[in-house]
Amino acid sequence: MSPRPTAGLAGTRHRPIVATNAERRAARDQVSATHQAQLAELLGRVGAAIDRYRTGEIDAYAMDETIHHYHRAAAELWNPPAASQRSPVGKAGGAC
């Protein structure tokens, strides 16, 4: 008589390795580089707004709005919405 399978493991197989450590590291590096480039672009916009504020082209309210937009955009980079949480219907197509 063969031994009984361990509870919860009956019929399971080993899953193939999706990626090697080097492949996962390369993927992390690529994500990191993309994230850094996007942050640099956002910071460039804030820097340009600071320059315009210092020369008097924009007022403190416009500068504050720029910082607010930066804060929201940077937060979205850190926490992108999951595909399952996105609405399949666009704004115009949904019922209000």
C-alpha angles and dihedrals in degrees: 000000000000121000116265116252118255113264111268094016099074111128096003122134131200110270116232116251108261096202139000122242089258092052092049090047090050090050091050090049091051092049090047093050091049092048092049091050091051092049090049090053091050092047090049089059091050090048091051090050091050089052091050090048092051092051092048097247092123132026131233092268092057089047090050090050090051091052090047091053090048091052093051094045093048091049090053090054090056096043112029113184115259115249090239091058095053117100113246089212120071123232093265094047099051126093115250 
